[in-house]
C-alpha cells in the first residue's frame, strides 16, 4: 500500500571539517562571529527529507509516493528517481525557482552546521493531498511552512493517518501551531533535541504529547529510541553500525523504517528496531542515498541484531 511522503526534495552539498567546531568558535565572541571552516572534502548528493525517506522505504520494498515541489534544475533528480522506480507524479516543478539546496558542514564529532535555501519548497502549499490518490499512511516532514500546515489538515480531513515529523522546520511554528499539529497527527516523531524544543514551545510534557497521539517516537542517536504509546514507554536499543561515516539522512532512514512497520501492521517494538537498523545502515555511508542493501541483506542484519525475523 502506498505511503505518501510530504516533504522536501533538495540537493545537498556536504562538506567535512576535520576539527571540532568548538575549537574554531569563541563562545564569548558569538556577537561578532566571523569564521571560515576549511573543508577539504566536498560532495554533492541527492537529498531532502522526502527524497531520503522515499529512497529508504523503497529499499525495504515499500511503495513511496513523494509530494514535493522542485525548481528549474530538477532534471538530474528526476532521472535519479526514475532509475529507482519511485513515482514523481505528485512532484510539481516551478521553473522560476531553484530546487531547495542544503549546504551541510560536519565536524569531527559529527556535529553539523547547515545553511538551507528553500527555493521551490516555498510553493509546497500548492500541492494537495487529495491529488495523490489512495494512500494508507502519510508523513508530513520538513517542507515549506504553509505546505506543512495544509498537508496536515488535508490528511486529517481525508482521515489518512499521518506522522508529524517537524524536524528542522520546528522553529518555524508557534506553540499553538505545534499543538494543532499534534492534535491532528496520528503519530509524532522527533529527535531528542526537537523533543525538548517541542515541549518548551507547546508547554506540554512528553507524556502529555503521547496522550494526544497513538505514539510519540523520540530518537536519541547512539542511545537508540523511545516510543511512548498506550501509556507505556518502549526503549529501543541502538543497532551497532559497521562504521560511522556520515549522520546526514539517518533520521530520514529511521522514519522510513517507521512507515514500513506501520504500513505492514508490525508491533511497535519491531517497528522501532527496524527503524534503528535503517539508521545504522545509513550512517555507514556518505550522503543520504548512497547505501544500497538488498531487502534480503536488511532482513539478515535484523536477525543478527535481534535474533528473530520480521
N, C-alpha and C positions, 0 to 999 in steps of 0.2 A: 504494500500500500504506500502511496506517495506521501512524503514528508515535505511540507512547504517551508523553505528557509528564507525568511525575510531578513535582509541584511546587506552588508556592503560587498561590492566587488572592487578590488584595489590592486594596484601594482605596488609591491614592496621593494624598497631599496634598503638592503640590510648591510650594516657596517659593524665591524668588530673593533672595539677599543681594548687593547691588550692589558690595560691597567684598570684601577678602580676609579670610578667617578669621584669617590670621597677623597681621593688623593689629589684630584685636579680642581676641586671646588672648595673654596674657602668659605666656611659656614658663616663667618662674620662679615663677608663681603657680598652676600647674595643681593643686596640692594643695588649693586653696580656690577653685576656679573658680566664678564667678557672672556669666554672660554673657547678654546679650539681643541677638539679631540682629534688626534692623529689616528686615522682608521686605514691601515694598510690593506685590509680585506674589505671588498665590496661586492655584493651580488644583487641582481635584480630578479625578483621572484613574482609568481602569481600569488595573490593573497586576497585579503578582505575576509571578514568573518563568514559571510555566506559562501564564498568560494571555498574556503578551507573546510567548513563544516560539510559542504556537499561532497568534496573530494574524499573525506574520511568516511562518510556514510556510504559512498559508492564502493569503497574498499571492502566494507562489511557486507555488501550485497543489497544495500538499501536502494530506495528509489527517490533520490533527492530532486526537488523542483526549486530552483533558485528564483526568488523575486527580488530584483535589484535594478539599479539604473547605472548606465555607463556613458562614456563620452566618445569623442571623435577618434580616440586612439585605441578603441576596444578590440579591433580585429584579432590581434595576437591572442587575447584571452578567449575570444570566441572559437578560434581554431583549437586552442587547448581544451576547451570544454567539449567540442565536437570529438576530439580524439578520445576523450574519457567516456563518451557516451552519456553526458549529462545534459539534460534539456536546457535550452536557453529561451524557451517560448515566452517566459514571463520576465525576461530581461529587456528593458527599454533603453534605446540609445538616444542621447541628446547631443546632436552634432555641435552645438555652440559651447559645449563644456568638455573638460578633460575627465577621464576616469579618475576616481579617487586615488591618491598617492600617499603612501606611508613611508617615512624616512626613519628607520629604526637603528639606533646605536646601542650595542650590548657591551657591557664591560666584563672584566674578568670574573666577577661574581654573579653573572647573568642578570644584573640589574639592567633596565632598559630606559632610554630616553627616546621618545617618539615625537616627530613632527608630522602632522597629518593635514593634507589638503583634501577637503571633501568633494570638490568638483561636482560631477553629475549626481553624486549621492544626495545632494540637497533637493533633488527633484523626486525623491523616493515616494513622496506622498501622492504622486500621480499614478502609482500602481495601486490596484485594488485586489484584495484577497479573493474576492468572488470570481475574478478573471482566471484564477489558477485551476478551476475545476475541482473535482472531488479530491480531498486530502484527508488523511486520517489524523495527522498531528502537524503542528506548526511550531516554529520558533521565531520569536521577534528578537533578533540580535542587533548589535550596534549598527546604526544606519542614520539617515537624516532625521532630525528631531521630529518634524511633523509626520514623516513616514512612520516612525515607530509608534507614535500616538494613534495614528489612523489604523495601522495594521493590527494593533492590539484590540482596538474597538471592533474592527471588521471580524477578527477571529471570534470575539465574544458574541457578536451579533449573529454570526453564522454557526455558533455552537461548535466551533473547532477547538479542541483542547490545545493549549499552547504553552511553551516555555518562555517566560520573560527572562532575557539574558541581557541586562543593560550594559555590561562590560565597560569599556572606556567611555561610552556615551552617558553613563550615570550622572556625571556632574552637570549635564545639560538640563536636568529636570529638578523641579522644586519638590519639597517633601510631599505636598498634596498630590502632585502628578505621579510621584513614585508610589504613593499609597493607592492611587487609582489603578496603576498598572498591576499592582499586587492583587487588588480586588477583582480585576478582570482575568488574571492569569490562572492557569491550572497548576503550573509549576514555576518556581523561581530558581535560577542558577547564577551564582556569583562566586568570585574567589574571596579569600579571607579579607583582603583589603576592601573590596567592594562591599562585603557584608558589613564591615564597620561603618563605612560611609552611608550605606543604606539605612542602618539603624539610627545613625545620627540625624539624617535628613528627615526620616519619617517619624522619629520618636518611638518606633516600635522595637521591641526586643526580637531576637531571632525566634524565640518560641511564639511570640505573637504573630510574626510573619507566617510561621509554619502553620498556625491555626487557620489562616486565611486561604491557604492553598493545599493541594493534595500532597505536595512535597516541596521542601526547601533544600537545595543542594549547595553546599559550600565547599569549594575545592581549596586545598591547603598545601599545594606544592608537594614538597618531598614528604609531607605528613599524610598525604592521601586526601580523603574527602570525608565529609559528614553529611548524612542525609537525615533530615528531620521530617518524619511522616507518621501519621496516625498516632501522635502522642509519644513517639519514641525517637531515639537517635541511633542511626546505624553508622558505625565507624568503618570506613573502607581504607585498608592499608595501601600504601603506595607500592606500585609494582617496580621492581628494580629495573632500571634501564641498562641496555648493553653498554651505553656510553652517554655522556651528557655533552651535547654539541650546541644546541640552539633551542631556547624555550619558545621562540616565535610560533604561534599557532597551536601550542599544547592545549590551551583552554578550548579551542575550537574542536580539536580531536576528541577531547573529553565529551563535549556536547554532542558530537556525532554518535558516540557510544550511548549516551543517554537516549537520543532519538531512536536508535536502533532497538535498544532494550524496551523502551516504552511501546514502540510500534509493534513489537513482537510479543507483548504481554509477559515479559520477563519480570521476575521479582526484583525488588529494589537492591538487594544485596548483589545479585548477578549483574544488574544494570550498572551499578556503581563500580563493580570490579572490571567490567568490560570497558567502561569509560576511562578508568585509571590506566588500564592496559594500553588503550589507544594513545593516551598522553605519553606514556613511557616509550612507545614505539616512535612517536613523532619526535621526541626530544633528542633522539639519537641521530637525527638527520638535520641538515641545514634547510631553512625555509619551511613554509607551511604545507607544501605539497610535493615534496621530493621523496618521501618514504613510500614504498610500493609493495608491502607484503601481500601475498595472496590470502584469500579467506581461510584456506587450509592452514597457512602459517600462523594467522591470528588465532585460530582455534587451538593450535598446538601450544602457542605461547600462553593462552588462557589456562589450558590444562596443566602446564608446567608450573604456573604461578598459584593455582587454586585447587589443583588435584580433583577437578571434576570438569565435565564437558558442558558446553552451553546447550 
